[in-house]
Amino acid sequence: MRWRKFSGTLLLLITVCAFAQSSRVNLPSTFQNPVLTELKPFFAPSEGQTEDLLKGDVISVGKVDSPTAKEQQMMLFVSGIHPRNCTRAMRKLSLYENYSSYMDFIKTSKYNEQTQKFTFTVDHALLPFPMIVGFKIPRINKEGHYPFTFEDGFLKDLKGTVIVKEVGKFCLLGLKADWRGPESKIPNIVFGTFVQTVGKLGLEHLIRVSLF
């Protein structure tokens, strides 16, 4: 009996993994101009990054420097192409309160429908301490550009835009964020590596969990 249950679980996992792999986009070069046109107001991917996007990879660029002795500034850009249209993709991605079950580095997540405030706690091996962030954003269930600002927490006053745009029958997803604030306890190189890594892993996870 145990072997049958194990075999059934293993078969299900293999099927899911195979489906996920087969569901990755692998778009022809004709999609390059539409993708770059949508991303142009936010970020200009390199030729190599554009090629990666079209073959289904998530690209992530995170940079942190110190404009003054007592300040840090951060830029993050993340993008990927979902193999479903935006309406289908956002059915699950708009459930912000479930993000702690989607990604293991998000420890708590909650969403207030009335205030449209999304609050979550991030904890990762690269961080010296957990980060609590909160920002106002509507439930996104269709394509568009959605600006947001972090209202409190470690990255207070961060400004960004969520990108959800249909390209053909697929959905181009992205996030552009910029922040400048008081110097933290996190060195620039660690901070930059963290946001770039978490940005990439986060969008990869979100695309994966919203395939079904």
N, C-alpha and C positions, 0 to 999 in steps of 0.2 A: 504493500500500500504506500509506504513512504517513498519507495523508488518511483512508483507511478506519479505521485505528487511532484517529486523532484523533476522527473522527466517532463511532465506537463509544464512546470515552471520554466525549465530550461528551454523548452521549445518556444514558449511564449516570448522569452527574452530574446532568443535568436530571431524570431519573427519581427519583433519590435525593432531590434537593431538593424535588421536587413531593410525593413520598411523605411527607417530613418535615413539610412544611407541612400536608398533609392529615391528618397524624396528631396535630397539636396538638389538645388538648382545647378544647372550647367548651361549657362546661356550663351548664345552666339554673340559675336562682336557687334551685331546690329543693336544690341541693348546698351552698348556703351554710352552713346550720346544721350539717350533718355535718362540713364542713371546719373551721369555727370551733370546734366542740366538740373535735376532735382537737388543734387548735393551742393551745387555751386554757391548758393547763398551762405552755406555753412562751413564747407571745407572742400579743398581741391585734392582728391586722392592722386597719388602718383600713378604712373602707368602700371607698375607692378601691383599696387593696391587695387586698382580697377580690375585687373585680370583676376585677382583673388576673389573679389566680390562676385564677378560674373560666374566663377566656378563654384560658388556656394560657401566661400569662407567668410568669416566675420573679421573685419579689420578694426583695429583699435589703436589710437594714438593718444598717449598721455604725456604731457610736459609740465614740469614744475620748475620755477626759478625764483629768484629773490630780487625784485625790482629795487628794494631798499634793504638796509641792514635789518630792519625789524618787520619786514613783510614777506609774504609768499604769494605767488600767483600760479594758477593752474589752468590748463586747457585740456579738455577731453573730447575726443570725437570717436564714436563707435558706429559702425554700420554693418548691415547684413541684409540679404534678400531672402525673404520667407517664401517657401514654395506654394503657399496658399494665397488667396486674395486677402486684402486687408480686413474685410468684414469677418471672414472666418478666423484669421489669425488673432484678431483682437477679442474674440469671444472669451478666450482664456487669459490673454495678456492684460485685459482690463480688470481682472480680479486681483487688485493690488493686495488685498488682505491675505491672499494665499501665497505671496512671494516667499515667505519663510519656509514654505514646503517645497517651493520650486528650486531654491538655491541654498546650500548648506552654510554659506557665509552670511546670509541674512538670518539673524536669530529670532527677531520678532518683526511682525508687519501688521499694521492696522490702517483702516481707511474710514474716515467719517464722511458719510454720504452728504450730510447737510453742509458742512464747511468745505468739503472736497479736499480735506487735508490727508495726505499719505505720510505716515510716520513709520520708520523702520530702524532697526539696529544692525549695524554691520560689524562683524568680528572676523579677523583674518590673521594668519600667521605673520604677515608682513606689517601688521599694525601693532604699535606698542600698547594700544588701548582700544576698546570698542568705540565705534562712532555712532551717535544717535543723530539722525537727520529727519527733517520734516519739511514737506513742501505742499503747495496747493496745486492740484491738477484734476481736471474732470476725468470721469471714466471715458477712455478713448475707445470708441467702437467703430470708427470709420476713418478714412484717410484725411490727412490735414497736417498742419503745423501747430504744435501746442507749446507755447512758451510757459515756463515755470520759474519760480524763485524759491530757494531754500529760505524758510522763515526763521529757523533757529538751528541750534546744534553747531557742530564743529565747522561746517561750511556755510554758516549764515551769510546771506546775501548773494550766494551763488546764483547765477542766472543761466538758463539753458532753454533748449527747444527740443522737443521730441518730434521726430520726423516719421510720418506714416503716409506713404504715397504709393499708389498703385503704378506698377510698370508692367504693361501687358496684363497677364493674368496673375502676376506675382505681386508681393508687397515689399517695398523697400522700407526698411526700418533703420532708424538712426537716432543718435543723441549727440548734441553739441552743448558743452557746458564750459563756462568761464567763471573763475573766482579769483578775487584778490582780497587778502585780509591779513590779520596779524600773524606773525611768524608762529608756527606750531612747533611741537617737540619732534616732529617727523622730518628727517633730512630730505632735501629735495629729490635725490635719486631714489630713495625708498618710497616717498610719496608718489612720484611719477610712475614708478614701476607698479605700485599698488593700484592706482586708478586705471592704468592701462590694462593690467591683468584682470582686475575685477570687471572692467567694462567688457572685455572680450569674453570671459567666462560667463558673465551674466547674460549677454545677448545670445550666446550659443545655447545656454540652458533654456532661455525663454523660447527660442525658436523650436528647440527639441520638444519641450513639454506642450507646445501648442500645435503640434502636427496633427493631432487627432481631434 
